[in-house]
Amino acid sequence: MTQLLQRIGIVLPIFQAPMAGVSTPALAAAVSNAGALGALGLGATDADGARAAIAELRAATARPIHVNVFVHGPPRPDAARESTWLAALAPTFGKYGAEPPATLRTIYRSFVEDDAMLAALVESAPPVISFHFGLPDADRIAALRATGAILMASVTSIAEGRAAQRAGMDAVVAQGWEAGGHRGVFDLGSPDEQLGTVALARALVRCLDVPVVAAGGIMDGAGIAAALSLGAVAAQLGTAFVACPETSASSAYRTALLSGDRARTVMTSAISGRPARCLVNRFTALSEQLAAQTPRVTPPDYPIAYDAGKALHAAAAARGEHGFGAQWAGQGVALARSLPASELVATLARELRAAGRRDAAFSRQA
Ligand SMILES: Cc1cc2nc3c(=O)[nH]c(=O)nc-3n(C[C@H](O)[C@H](O)[C@H](O)COP(=O)(O)O)c2cc1C
């Protein structure tokens, strides 16, 4: 199973999660240069942005890199639902001296309909490409495979894992309920099984023939060792990297993330229109308040709701209130550290070796 790492060309079983809006070429380069797999989240950018980010990353590292796109079903605009949502947010906009936007836009295109992004990926040929929120069609998969790319998909259930394997993915990223950021569920219409990382990763290792990368709540070498002992070939860490100086996280986000035992997370759909794990903040409190209202107001489809979420964050931030940001974080947030990415990777590798020595000592005693 370490064949996946050999195919990619890395030694450390550590993947930095692609994080749209937070990961940067500087972060990914530092991680890849340190011997792990650095990644760019391209889900919130267009083809030109992707080309520029990949070129910047390639100029900063000759090591393997990973890029990620969003494969959600295109949103269904619904003027009535959108205006009800904006009306529900209006009093909060008002507190910060602002009006909600008159209408909402689809701020990102899904990879399922973005031919320009497909062309950009084929042209720049990154060695590892992953998909979040679903799987592209067979033609897109074939076009990317023809570049020689190793393909991976985030999955949150055994059924999604099997679908990813059937579609020809080279590996799956088992994203547990603990994970920070958007949940990669394929179909929002089906009940979410909410499987934790341990249960999901282990079940996928047993059920699939392709390698499994574990993600969700993994913050240190002991967590990576735990993932490997479940049979995962690597661990993908997001929250652990957010406070690295190389990310584009705002200072308010960093401060909230590094608040130690006080940091709490919750799953919310109110910020973007899809479930995502976020630090408990003003927006998640508002989301709970709206969810308790009768009749219940539900956010528009992703990413239309995100247009409103970003506007509210901007209005509040302009008045000095930073608690309406998309402060994504996983359940392991109390363990977050702020280290330069190269030092974080070296620390994770050291901790992983120490965990290995503990396991070996235990086996000798047993
Ligand atoms: C700030 C942030 C942004 C994220 N953005 C993406 C993304 O663009 N694409 C993706 O596949 N996963 C994204 N994720 C989810 C990660 O791939 C991964 O599942 C998650 O970070 C693992 O949980 P952890 O944060 O507890 O380590 C994001 C996670 C965070 C924390």
The ligand as an SDF file (V2000), in Angstrom:
LIG
                    3D

 31 33  0  0  0  0  0  0  0  0999 V2000
   -9.7770   25.6640    6.0550 C   0  0  0  0  0  0  0  0  0  0  0  0
  -10.1330   24.3950    5.3540 C   0  0  0  0  0  0  0  0  0  0  0  0
  -10.4280   24.4260    4.0060 C   0  0  0  0  0  0  0  0  0  0  0  0
  -10.6960   23.2310    3.3240 C   0  0  0  0  0  0  0  0  0  0  0  0
  -10.8840   23.2690    1.9840 N   0  0  0  0  0  0  0  0  0  0  0  0
  -10.9400   22.1090    1.2820 C   0  0  0  0  0  0  0  0  0  0  0  0
  -10.9000   22.1050   -0.1320 C   0  0  0  0  0  0  0  0  0  0  0  0
  -10.8180   23.1490   -0.7820 O   0  0  0  0  0  0  0  0  0  0  0  0
  -10.9590   20.9090   -0.7670 N   0  0  0  0  0  0  0  0  0  0  0  0
  -10.9970   19.7120   -0.0780 C   0  0  0  0  0  0  0  0  0  0  0  0
  -11.0210   18.6480   -0.6950 O   0  0  0  0  0  0  0  0  0  0  0  0
  -11.0410   19.6980    1.2540 N   0  0  0  0  0  0  0  0  0  0  0  0
  -11.0050   20.8520    1.9550 C   0  0  0  0  0  0  0  0  0  0  0  0
  -10.9840   20.8210    3.3240 N   0  0  0  0  0  0  0  0  0  0  0  0
  -11.1470   19.5210    4.0150 C   0  0  0  0  0  0  0  0  0  0  0  0
   -9.8140   18.7670    4.0620 C   0  0  0  0  0  0  0  0  0  0  0  0
   -9.5380   18.1720    2.8190 O   0  0  0  0  0  0  0  0  0  0  0  0
   -9.8150   17.6410    5.1080 C   0  0  0  0  0  0  0  0  0  0  0  0
  -10.8730   16.7620    4.8760 O   0  0  0  0  0  0  0  0  0  0  0  0
   -9.8850   18.1640    6.5200 C   0  0  0  0  0  0  0  0  0  0  0  0
   -9.1040   19.2970    6.7030 O   0  0  0  0  0  0  0  0  0  0  0  0
   -9.4390   17.0890    7.4850 C   0  0  0  0  0  0  0  0  0  0  0  0
   -9.8010   17.4240    8.7910 O   0  0  0  0  0  0  0  0  0  0  0  0
   -8.8910   18.3220    9.7760 P   0  0  0  0  0  0  0  0  0  0  0  0
   -9.1410   19.7180    9.3440 O   0  0  0  0  0  0  0  0  0  0  0  0
   -9.4250   17.9990   11.1050 O   0  0  0  0  0  0  0  0  0  0  0  0
   -7.4490   17.9240    9.5530 O   0  0  0  0  0  0  0  0  0  0  0  0
  -10.7230   22.0010    4.0340 C   0  0  0  0  0  0  0  0  0  0  0  0
  -10.4520   21.9930    5.4050 C   0  0  0  0  0  0  0  0  0  0  0  0
  -10.1480   23.1630    6.0670 C   0  0  0  0  0  0  0  0  0  0  0  0
   -9.8160   23.1020    7.5270 C   0  0  0  0  0  0  0  0  0  0  0  0
  1  2  1  0
  2  3  1  0
  2 30  2  0
  3  4  2  0
  4  5  1  0
  4 28  1  0
  5  6  2  0
  6  7  1  0
  6 13  1  0
  7  8  2  0
  7  9  1  0
  9 10  1  0
 10 11  2  0
 10 12  1  0
 12 13  2  0
 13 14  1  0
 14 15  1  0
 14 28  1  0
 15 16  1  0
 16 17  1  0
 16 18  1  0
 18 19  1  0
 18 20  1  0
 20 21  1  0
 20 22  1  0
 22 23  1  0
 23 24  1  0
 24 25  2  0
 24 26  1  0
 24 27  1  0
 28 29  2  0
 29 30  1  0
 30 31  1  0
M  END
$$$$
